Amino acid sequence: MAVHDVDGKTSWHTIVAFRDRAAALQKRVEQGDLVKGREVDVIGFLHTKEEAGRDGTPKKVEEVYVVAVKKR
């Protein structure tokens, strides 16, 4: 997901959904309710994990675990 700041900068976030929420979101995508480029409000919580980078050194990765997605 892209977030556009008031100063014109864009930051990218990985959104993760599990089980029933993931299935419900997939259904909304298939029905055309959620499409690429449409503005949405995402409600969730930030999760930080550590994984190996390309060079093998550990790096922190932030993801948003989604609770709800609402159209604007």
PyMOL Python script that loads the backbone (N, CA, C, O; Angstrom):
from pymol import cmd

cmd.read_pdbstr("""\
ATOM      1  N   MET A   1       0.841  -1.149   0.000  1.00  0.00           N
ATOM      2  CA  MET A   1       0.000   0.000   0.000  1.00  0.00           C
ATOM      3  C   MET A   1       0.897   1.227   0.000  1.00  0.00           C
ATOM      4  O   MET A   1       1.907   1.268   0.702  1.00  0.00           O
ATOM      5  N   ALA A   2       0.527   2.213  -0.781  1.00  0.00           N
ATOM      6  CA  ALA A   2       1.259   3.473  -0.841  1.00  0.00           C
ATOM      7  C   ALA A   2       0.562   4.502   0.033  1.00  0.00           C
ATOM      8  O   ALA A   2      -0.663   4.618   0.025  1.00  0.00           O
ATOM      9  N   VAL A   3       1.367   5.251   0.792  1.00  0.00           N
ATOM     10  CA  VAL A   3       0.851   6.349   1.607  1.00  0.00           C
ATOM     11  C   VAL A   3       1.543   7.616   1.117  1.00  0.00           C
ATOM     12  O   VAL A   3       2.770   7.711   1.113  1.00  0.00           O
ATOM     13  N   HIS A   4       0.726   8.592   0.704  1.00  0.00           N
ATOM     14  CA  HIS A   4       1.255   9.857   0.198  1.00  0.00           C
ATOM     15  C   HIS A   4       1.188  10.902   1.306  1.00  0.00           C
ATOM     16  O   HIS A   4       0.110  11.212   1.812  1.00  0.00           O
ATOM     17  N   ASP A   5       2.340  11.441   1.679  1.00  0.00           N
ATOM     18  CA  ASP A   5       2.417  12.453   2.726  1.00  0.00           C
ATOM     19  C   ASP A   5       2.066  13.826   2.159  1.00  0.00           C
ATOM     20  O   ASP A   5       2.044  14.017   0.944  1.00  0.00           O
ATOM     21  N   VAL A   6       1.792  14.778   3.050  1.00  0.00           N
ATOM     22  CA  VAL A   6       1.442  16.129   2.619  1.00  0.00           C
ATOM     23  C   VAL A   6       2.603  16.834   1.929  1.00  0.00           C
ATOM     24  O   VAL A   6       2.380  17.757   1.146  1.00  0.00           O
ATOM     25  N   ASP A   7       3.846  16.417   2.204  1.00  0.00           N
ATOM     26  CA  ASP A   7       4.998  17.039   1.552  1.00  0.00           C
ATOM     27  C   ASP A   7       5.347  16.379   0.218  1.00  0.00           C
ATOM     28  O   ASP A   7       6.384  16.684  -0.371  1.00  0.00           O
ATOM     29  N   GLY A   8       4.484  15.475  -0.261  1.00  0.00           N
ATOM     30  CA  GLY A   8       4.681  14.867  -1.570  1.00  0.00           C
ATOM     31  C   GLY A   8       5.464  13.570  -1.570  1.00  0.00           C
ATOM     32  O   GLY A   8       5.652  12.972  -2.630  1.00  0.00           O
ATOM     33  N   LYS A   9       5.922  13.119  -0.423  1.00  0.00           N
ATOM     34  CA  LYS A   9       6.675  11.866  -0.355  1.00  0.00           C
ATOM     35  C   LYS A   9       5.719  10.677  -0.288  1.00  0.00           C
ATOM     36  O   LYS A   9       4.630  10.767   0.279  1.00  0.00           O
ATOM     37  N   THR A  10       6.142   9.582  -0.868  1.00  0.00           N
ATOM     38  CA  THR A  10       5.357   8.357  -0.830  1.00  0.00           C
ATOM     39  C   THR A  10       6.127   7.299  -0.054  1.00  0.00           C
ATOM     40  O   THR A  10       7.315   7.078  -0.293  1.00  0.00           O
ATOM     41  N   SER A  11       5.436   6.647   0.877  1.00  0.00           N
ATOM     42  CA  SER A  11       6.033   5.523   1.596  1.00  0.00           C
ATOM     43  C   SER A  11       5.188   4.284   1.316  1.00  0.00           C
ATOM     44  O   SER A  11       3.969   4.368   1.165  1.00  0.00           O
ATOM     45  N   TRP A  12       5.848   3.150   1.252  1.00  0.00           N
ATOM     46  CA  TRP A  12       5.186   1.892   0.903  1.00  0.00           C
ATOM     47  C   TRP A  12       5.118   0.991   2.124  1.00  0.00           C
ATOM     48  O   TRP A  12       6.067   0.913   2.904  1.00  0.00           O
ATOM     49  N   HIS A  13       3.989   0.312   2.286  1.00  0.00           N
ATOM     50  CA  HIS A  13       3.770  -0.564   3.423  1.00  0.00           C
ATOM     51  C   HIS A  13       3.231  -1.908   2.938  1.00  0.00           C
ATOM     52  O   HIS A  13       2.429  -1.969   2.006  1.00  0.00           O
ATOM     53  N   THR A  14       3.678  -2.972   3.579  1.00  0.00           N
ATOM     54  CA  THR A  14       3.167  -4.305   3.281  1.00  0.00           C
ATOM     55  C   THR A  14       1.983  -4.571   4.200  1.00  0.00           C
ATOM     56  O   THR A  14       2.086  -4.436   5.419  1.00  0.00           O
ATOM     57  N   ILE A  15       0.867  -4.948   3.607  1.00  0.00           N
ATOM     58  CA  ILE A  15      -0.361  -5.236   4.341  1.00  0.00           C
ATOM     59  C   ILE A  15      -0.561  -6.744   4.333  1.00  0.00           C
ATOM     60  O   ILE A  15      -0.471  -7.379   3.282  1.00  0.00           O
ATOM     61  N   VAL A  16      -0.835  -7.327   5.510  1.00  0.00           N
ATOM     62  CA  VAL A  16      -0.981  -8.771   5.632  1.00  0.00           C
ATOM     63  C   VAL A  16      -2.342  -9.084   6.256  1.00  0.00           C
ATOM     64  O   VAL A  16      -2.733  -8.480   7.255  1.00  0.00           O
ATOM     65  N   ALA A  17      -3.056 -10.037   5.649  1.00  0.00           N
ATOM     66  CA  ALA A  17      -4.337 -10.501   6.194  1.00  0.00           C
ATOM     67  C   ALA A  17      -4.281 -12.019   6.302  1.00  0.00           C
ATOM     68  O   ALA A  17      -3.632 -12.683   5.494  1.00  0.00           O
ATOM     69  N   PHE A  18      -4.958 -12.558   7.295  1.00  0.00           N
ATOM     70  CA  PHE A  18      -4.952 -13.994   7.549  1.00  0.00           C
ATOM     71  C   PHE A  18      -6.366 -14.561   7.521  1.00  0.00           C
ATOM     72  O   PHE A  18      -7.337 -13.854   7.788  1.00  0.00           O
ATOM     73  N   ARG A  19      -6.463 -15.819   7.200  1.00  0.00           N
ATOM     74  CA  ARG A  19      -7.671 -16.643   7.280  1.00  0.00           C
ATOM     75  C   ARG A  19      -8.917 -15.965   6.726  1.00  0.00           C
ATOM     76  O   ARG A  19      -8.950 -15.584   5.556  1.00  0.00           O
ATOM     77  N   ASP A  20      -9.940 -15.813   7.561  1.00  0.00           N
ATOM     78  CA  ASP A  20     -11.235 -15.301   7.104  1.00  0.00           C
ATOM     79  C   ASP A  20     -11.128 -13.887   6.546  1.00  0.00           C
ATOM     80  O   ASP A  20     -11.802 -13.550   5.572  1.00  0.00           O
ATOM     81  N   ARG A  21     -10.287 -13.064   7.155  1.00  0.00           N
ATOM     82  CA  ARG A  21     -10.117 -11.697   6.653  1.00  0.00           C
ATOM     83  C   ARG A  21      -9.503 -11.716   5.249  1.00  0.00           C
ATOM     84  O   ARG A  21      -9.921 -10.961   4.372  1.00  0.00           O
ATOM     85  N   ALA A  22      -8.527 -12.569   5.050  1.00  0.00           N
ATOM     86  CA  ALA A  22      -7.891 -12.677   3.735  1.00  0.00           C
ATOM     87  C   ALA A  22      -8.901 -13.159   2.695  1.00  0.00           C
ATOM     88  O   ALA A  22      -8.937 -12.638   1.581  1.00  0.00           O
ATOM     89  N   ALA A  23      -9.718 -14.148   3.049  1.00  0.00           N
ATOM     90  CA  ALA A  23     -10.730 -14.663   2.127  1.00  0.00           C
ATOM     91  C   ALA A  23     -11.765 -13.586   1.796  1.00  0.00           C
ATOM     92  O   ALA A  23     -12.184 -13.457   0.646  1.00  0.00           O
ATOM     93  N   ALA A  24     -12.176 -12.812   2.808  1.00  0.00           N
ATOM     94  CA  ALA A  24     -13.158 -11.752   2.582  1.00  0.00           C
ATOM     95  C   ALA A  24     -12.584 -10.659   1.680  1.00  0.00           C
ATOM     96  O   ALA A  24     -13.281 -10.154   0.801  1.00  0.00           O
ATOM     97  N   LEU A  25     -11.330 -10.296   1.889  1.00  0.00           N
ATOM     98  CA  LEU A  25     -10.700  -9.291   1.039  1.00  0.00           C
ATOM     99  C   LEU A  25     -10.549  -9.801  -0.391  1.00  0.00           C
ATOM    100  O   LEU A  25     -10.772  -9.053  -1.343  1.00  0.00           O
ATOM    101  N   GLN A  26     -10.175 -11.056  -0.546  1.00  0.00           N
ATOM    102  CA  GLN A  26     -10.054 -11.638  -1.892  1.00  0.00           C
ATOM    103  C   GLN A  26     -11.396 -11.611  -2.605  1.00  0.00           C
ATOM    104  O   GLN A  26     -11.453 -11.316  -3.799  1.00  0.00           O
ATOM    105  N   LYS A  27     -12.466 -11.911  -1.900  1.00  0.00           N
ATOM    106  CA  LYS A  27     -13.807 -11.889  -2.491  1.00  0.00           C
ATOM    107  C   LYS A  27     -14.160 -10.470  -2.947  1.00  0.00           C
ATOM    108  O   LYS A  27     -14.732 -10.288  -4.021  1.00  0.00           O
ATOM    109  N   ARG A  28     -13.819  -9.468  -2.133  1.00  0.00           N
ATOM    110  CA  ARG A  28     -14.089  -8.079  -2.510  1.00  0.00           C
ATOM    111  C   ARG A  28     -13.291  -7.674  -3.737  1.00  0.00           C
ATOM    112  O   ARG A  28     -13.781  -6.905  -4.565  1.00  0.00           O
ATOM    113  N   VAL A  29     -12.072  -8.177  -3.868  1.00  0.00           N
ATOM    114  CA  VAL A  29     -11.259  -7.908  -5.060  1.00  0.00           C
ATOM    115  C   VAL A  29     -11.918  -8.534  -6.283  1.00  0.00           C
ATOM    116  O   VAL A  29     -12.039  -7.886  -7.322  1.00  0.00           O
ATOM    117  N   GLU A  30     -12.341  -9.778  -6.166  1.00  0.00           N
ATOM    118  CA  GLU A  30     -12.980 -10.482  -7.278  1.00  0.00           C
ATOM    119  C   GLU A  30     -14.284  -9.807  -7.706  1.00  0.00           C
ATOM    120  O   GLU A  30     -14.635  -9.835  -8.886  1.00  0.00           O
ATOM    121  N   GLN A  31     -15.001  -9.204  -6.763  1.00  0.00           N
ATOM    122  CA  GLN A  31     -16.258  -8.522  -7.068  1.00  0.00           C
ATOM    123  C   GLN A  31     -16.036  -7.116  -7.613  1.00  0.00           C
ATOM    124  O   GLN A  31     -16.990  -6.462  -8.035  1.00  0.00           O
ATOM    125  N   GLY A  32     -14.792  -6.642  -7.608  1.00  0.00           N
ATOM    126  CA  GLY A  32     -14.485  -5.320  -8.110  1.00  0.00           C
ATOM    127  C   GLY A  32     -14.669  -4.210  -7.089  1.00  0.00           C
ATOM    128  O   GLY A  32     -14.576  -3.031  -7.431  1.00  0.00           O
ATOM    129  N   ASP A  33     -14.929  -4.573  -5.846  1.00  0.00           N
ATOM    130  CA  ASP A  33     -15.115  -3.587  -4.784  1.00  0.00           C
ATOM    131  C   ASP A  33     -13.790  -2.930  -4.398  1.00  0.00           C
ATOM    132  O   ASP A  33     -13.759  -1.740  -4.086  1.00  0.00           O
ATOM    133  N   LEU A  34     -12.712  -3.683  -4.416  1.00  0.00           N
ATOM    134  CA  LEU A  34     -11.369  -3.167  -4.140  1.00  0.00           C
ATOM    135  C   LEU A  34     -10.525  -3.337  -5.393  1.00  0.00           C
ATOM    136  O   LEU A  34     -10.314  -4.454  -5.865  1.00  0.00           O
ATOM    137  N   VAL A  35     -10.044  -2.219  -5.926  1.00  0.00           N
ATOM    138  CA  VAL A  35      -9.223  -2.275  -7.141  1.00  0.00           C
ATOM    139  C   VAL A  35      -7.954  -1.468  -6.923  1.00  0.00           C
ATOM    140  O   VAL A  35      -7.916  -0.553  -6.100  1.00  0.00           O
ATOM    141  N   LYS A  36      -6.931  -1.816  -7.660  1.00  0.00           N
ATOM    142  CA  LYS A  36      -5.648  -1.127  -7.565  1.00  0.00           C
ATOM    143  C   LYS A  36      -5.836   0.362  -7.881  1.00  0.00           C
ATOM    144  O   LYS A  36      -6.487   0.722  -8.862  1.00  0.00           O
ATOM    145  N   GLY A  37      -5.263   1.209  -7.044  1.00  0.00           N
ATOM    146  CA  GLY A  37      -5.331   2.641  -7.258  1.00  0.00           C
ATOM    147  C   GLY A  37      -6.447   3.337  -6.501  1.00  0.00           C
ATOM    148  O   GLY A  37      -6.448   4.563  -6.395  1.00  0.00           O
ATOM    149  N   ARG A  38      -7.395   2.578  -5.974  1.00  0.00           N
ATOM    150  CA  ARG A  38      -8.502   3.187  -5.227  1.00  0.00           C
ATOM    151  C   ARG A  38      -8.055   3.509  -3.807  1.00  0.00           C
ATOM    152  O   ARG A  38      -7.327   2.732  -3.189  1.00  0.00           O
ATOM    153  N   GLU A  39      -8.491   4.653  -3.294  1.00  0.00           N
ATOM    154  CA  GLU A  39      -8.148   5.026  -1.933  1.00  0.00           C
ATOM    155  C   GLU A  39      -8.959   4.201  -0.941  1.00  0.00           C
ATOM    156  O   GLU A  39     -10.165   4.019  -1.101  1.00  0.00           O
ATOM    157  N   VAL A  40      -8.273   3.708   0.085  1.00  0.00           N
ATOM    158  CA  VAL A  40      -8.923   2.929   1.139  1.00  0.00           C
ATOM    159  C   VAL A  40      -8.361   3.352   2.492  1.00  0.00           C
ATOM    160  O   VAL A  40      -7.269   3.916   2.576  1.00  0.00           O
ATOM    161  N   ASP A  41      -9.105   3.079   3.526  1.00  0.00           N
ATOM    162  CA  ASP A  41      -8.631   3.232   4.895  1.00  0.00           C
ATOM    163  C   ASP A  41      -8.322   1.836   5.411  1.00  0.00           C
ATOM    164  O   ASP A  41      -9.164   0.941   5.330  1.00  0.00           O
ATOM    165  N   VAL A  42      -7.129   1.647   5.936  1.00  0.00           N
ATOM    166  CA  VAL A  42      -6.724   0.360   6.480  1.00  0.00           C
ATOM    167  C   VAL A  42      -6.617   0.497   7.990  1.00  0.00           C
ATOM    168  O   VAL A  42      -5.932   1.384   8.499  1.00  0.00           O
ATOM    169  N   ILE A  43      -7.295  -0.384   8.693  1.00  0.00           N
ATOM    170  CA  ILE A  43      -7.228  -0.425  10.144  1.00  0.00           C
ATOM    171  C   ILE A  43      -6.474  -1.691  10.513  1.00  0.00           C
ATOM    172  O   ILE A  43      -6.836  -2.783  10.074  1.00  0.00           O
ATOM    173  N   GLY A  44      -5.440  -1.551  11.307  1.00  0.00           N
ATOM    174  CA  GLY A  44      -4.641  -2.706  11.688  1.00  0.00           C
ATOM    175  C   GLY A  44      -3.590  -2.312  12.696  1.00  0.00           C
ATOM    176  O   GLY A  44      -3.636  -1.230  13.281  1.00  0.00           O
ATOM    177  N   PHE A  45      -2.646  -3.206  12.889  1.00  0.00           N
ATOM    178  CA  PHE A  45      -1.570  -2.907  13.830  1.00  0.00           C
ATOM    179  C   PHE A  45      -0.229  -3.257  13.207  1.00  0.00           C
ATOM    180  O   PHE A  45      -0.110  -4.177  12.399  1.00  0.00           O
ATOM    181  N   LEU A  46       0.773  -2.491  13.612  1.00  0.00           N
ATOM    182  CA  LEU A  46       2.113  -2.628  13.056  1.00  0.00           C
ATOM    183  C   LEU A  46       2.827  -3.809  13.699  1.00  0.00           C
ATOM    184  O   LEU A  46       2.818  -3.968  14.919  1.00  0.00           O
ATOM    185  N   HIS A  47       3.441  -4.629  12.865  1.00  0.00           N
ATOM    186  CA  HIS A  47       4.209  -5.782  13.330  1.00  0.00           C
ATOM    187  C   HIS A  47       5.608  -5.669  12.731  1.00  0.00           C
ATOM    188  O   HIS A  47       5.755  -5.445  11.529  1.00  0.00           O
ATOM    189  N   THR A  48       6.620  -5.823  13.556  1.00  0.00           N
ATOM    190  CA  THR A  48       8.002  -5.781  13.093  1.00  0.00           C
ATOM    191  C   THR A  48       8.620  -7.158  13.258  1.00  0.00           C
ATOM    192  O   THR A  48       8.500  -7.787  14.310  1.00  0.00           O
ATOM    193  N   LYS A  49       9.286  -7.619  12.202  1.00  0.00           N
ATOM    194  CA  LYS A  49       9.986  -8.903  12.273  1.00  0.00           C
ATOM    195  C   LYS A  49      11.377  -8.726  11.694  1.00  0.00           C
ATOM    196  O   LYS A  49      11.674  -7.720  11.051  1.00  0.00           O
ATOM    197  N   GLU A  50      12.214  -9.704  11.929  1.00  0.00           N
ATOM    198  CA  GLU A  50      13.578  -9.655  11.416  1.00  0.00           C
ATOM    199  C   GLU A  50      13.757 -10.796  10.427  1.00  0.00           C
ATOM    200  O   GLU A  50      13.363 -11.933  10.688  1.00  0.00           O
ATOM    201  N   GLU A  51      14.361 -10.470   9.278  1.00  0.00           N
ATOM    202  CA  GLU A  51      14.655 -11.512   8.280  1.00  0.00           C
ATOM    203  C   GLU A  51      15.987 -11.184   7.621  1.00  0.00           C
ATOM    204  O   GLU A  51      16.512 -10.079   7.759  1.00  0.00           O
ATOM    205  N   ALA A  52      16.516 -12.157   6.910  1.00  0.00           N
ATOM    206  CA  ALA A  52      17.816 -11.986   6.260  1.00  0.00           C
ATOM    207  C   ALA A  52      17.668 -11.135   5.005  1.00  0.00           C
ATOM    208  O   ALA A  52      16.759 -11.346   4.202  1.00  0.00           O
ATOM    209  N   GLY A  53      18.570 -10.174   4.847  1.00  0.00           N
ATOM    210  CA  GLY A  53      18.597  -9.350   3.643  1.00  0.00           C
ATOM    211  C   GLY A  53      19.268 -10.104   2.508  1.00  0.00           C
ATOM    212  O   GLY A  53      19.653 -11.261   2.671  1.00  0.00           O
ATOM    213  N   ARG A  54      19.406  -9.471   1.387  1.00  0.00           N
ATOM    214  CA  ARG A  54      20.024 -10.109   0.209  1.00  0.00           C
ATOM    215  C   ARG A  54      21.466 -10.543   0.481  1.00  0.00           C
ATOM    216  O   ARG A  54      21.931 -11.559  -0.036  1.00  0.00           O
ATOM    217  N   ASP A  55      22.155  -9.762   1.294  1.00  0.00           N
ATOM    218  CA  ASP A  55      23.548 -10.091   1.596  1.00  0.00           C
ATOM    219  C   ASP A  55      23.672 -10.991   2.830  1.00  0.00           C
ATOM    220  O   ASP A  55      24.781 -11.294   3.271  1.00  0.00           O
ATOM    221  N   GLY A  56      22.530 -11.418   3.385  1.00  0.00           N
ATOM    222  CA  GLY A  56      22.555 -12.326   4.520  1.00  0.00           C
ATOM    223  C   GLY A  56      22.521 -11.660   5.886  1.00  0.00           C
ATOM    224  O   GLY A  56      22.328 -12.331   6.900  1.00  0.00           O
ATOM    225  N   THR A  57      22.706 -10.351   5.922  1.00  0.00           N
ATOM    226  CA  THR A  57      22.655  -9.657   7.207  1.00  0.00           C
ATOM    227  C   THR A  57      21.197  -9.461   7.626  1.00  0.00           C
ATOM    228  O   THR A  57      20.330  -9.265   6.775  1.00  0.00           O
ATOM    229  N   PRO A  58      20.929  -9.513   8.915  1.00  0.00           N
ATOM    230  CA  PRO A  58      19.551  -9.348   9.382  1.00  0.00           C
ATOM    231  C   PRO A  58      19.049  -7.915   9.168  1.00  0.00           C
ATOM    232  O   PRO A  58      19.796  -6.949   9.318  1.00  0.00           O
ATOM    233  N   LYS A  59      17.770  -7.807   8.816  1.00  0.00           N
ATOM    234  CA  LYS A  59      17.151  -6.491   8.673  1.00  0.00           C
ATOM    235  C   LYS A  59      15.743  -6.554   9.254  1.00  0.00           C
ATOM    236  O   LYS A  59      15.116  -7.613   9.282  1.00  0.00           O
ATOM    237  N   LYS A  60      15.259  -5.412   9.711  1.00  0.00           N
ATOM    238  CA  LYS A  60      13.916  -5.337  10.273  1.00  0.00           C
ATOM    239  C   LYS A  60      12.923  -5.034   9.166  1.00  0.00           C
ATOM    240  O   LYS A  60      13.173  -4.191   8.304  1.00  0.00           O
ATOM    241  N   VAL A  61      11.801  -5.726   9.198  1.00  0.00           N
ATOM    242  CA  VAL A  61      10.739  -5.554   8.213  1.00  0.00           C
ATOM    243  C   VAL A  61       9.460  -5.213   8.966  1.00  0.00           C
ATOM    244  O   VAL A  61       9.088  -5.900   9.917  1.00  0.00           O
ATOM    245  N   GLU A  62       8.791  -4.153   8.537  1.00  0.00           N
ATOM    246  CA  GLU A  62       7.529  -3.769   9.152  1.00  0.00           C
ATOM    247  C   GLU A  62       6.373  -4.163   8.243  1.00  0.00           C
ATOM    248  O   GLU A  62       6.424  -3.956   7.031  1.00  0.00           O
ATOM    249  N   GLU A  63       5.329  -4.736   8.842  1.00  0.00           N
ATOM    250  CA  GLU A  63       4.116  -5.111   8.130  1.00  0.00           C
ATOM    251  C   GLU A  63       2.925  -4.596   8.930  1.00  0.00           C
ATOM    252  O   GLU A  63       3.012  -4.417  10.145  1.00  0.00           O
ATOM    253  N   VAL A  64       1.821  -4.361   8.243  1.00  0.00           N
ATOM    254  CA  VAL A  64       0.584  -3.984   8.921  1.00  0.00           C
ATOM    255  C   VAL A  64      -0.348  -5.192   8.848  1.00  0.00           C
ATOM    256  O   VAL A  64      -0.742  -5.621   7.763  1.00  0.00           O
ATOM    257  N   TYR A  65      -0.694  -5.733  10.019  1.00  0.00           N
ATOM    258  CA  TYR A  65      -1.654  -6.835  10.083  1.00  0.00           C
ATOM    259  C   TYR A  65      -3.041  -6.218  10.052  1.00  0.00           C
ATOM    260  O   TYR A  65      -3.436  -5.508  10.977  1.00  0.00           O
ATOM    261  N   VAL A  66      -3.775  -6.491   8.987  1.00  0.00           N
ATOM    262  CA  VAL A  66      -5.041  -5.804   8.726  1.00  0.00           C
ATOM    263  C   VAL A  66      -6.172  -6.358   9.608  1.00  0.00           C
ATOM    264  O   VAL A  66      -6.287  -7.564   9.827  1.00  0.00           O
ATOM    265  N   VAL A  67      -6.994  -5.432  10.100  1.00  0.00           N
ATOM    266  CA  VAL A  67      -8.214  -5.765  10.816  1.00  0.00           C
ATOM    267  C   VAL A  67      -9.411  -5.470   9.933  1.00  0.00           C
ATOM    268  O   VAL A  67     -10.370  -6.241   9.898  1.00  0.00           O
ATOM    269  N   ALA A  68      -9.355  -4.339   9.211  1.00  0.00           N
ATOM    270  CA  ALA A  68     -10.446  -3.948   8.326  1.00  0.00           C
ATOM    271  C   ALA A  68      -9.905  -3.054   7.212  1.00  0.00           C
ATOM    272  O   ALA A  68      -8.923  -2.334   7.388  1.00  0.00           O
ATOM    273  N   VAL A  69     -10.578  -3.122   6.057  1.00  0.00           N
ATOM    274  CA  VAL A  69     -10.278  -2.236   4.931  1.00  0.00           C
ATOM    275  C   VAL A  69     -11.605  -1.610   4.515  1.00  0.00           C
ATOM    276  O   VAL A  69     -12.579  -2.307   4.230  1.00  0.00           O
ATOM    277  N   LYS A  70     -11.621  -0.275   4.485  1.00  0.00           N
ATOM    278  CA  LYS A  70     -12.847   0.449   4.137  1.00  0.00           C
ATOM    279  C   LYS A  70     -12.580   1.352   2.940  1.00  0.00           C
ATOM    280  O   LYS A  70     -11.530   1.987   2.842  1.00  0.00           O
ATOM    281  N   LYS A  71     -13.548   1.395   2.034  1.00  0.00           N
ATOM    282  CA  LYS A  71     -13.445   2.324   0.905  1.00  0.00           C
ATOM    283  C   LYS A  71     -13.628   3.741   1.406  1.00  0.00           C
ATOM    284  O   LYS A  71     -14.337   3.984   2.383  1.00  0.00           O
ATOM    285  N   ARG A  72     -12.976   4.676   0.723  1.00  0.00           N
ATOM    286  CA  ARG A  72     -13.126   6.099   1.077  1.00  0.00           C
ATOM    287  C   ARG A  72     -14.258   6.689   0.316  1.00  0.00           C
ATOM    288  O   ARG A  72     -14.551   7.875   0.467  1.00  0.00           O
TER     289      ARG A  72
END
""", "prot")
cmd.dss("prot")
cmd.show_as("cartoon", "prot")
cmd.util.cbc("prot")
cmd.orient("prot")
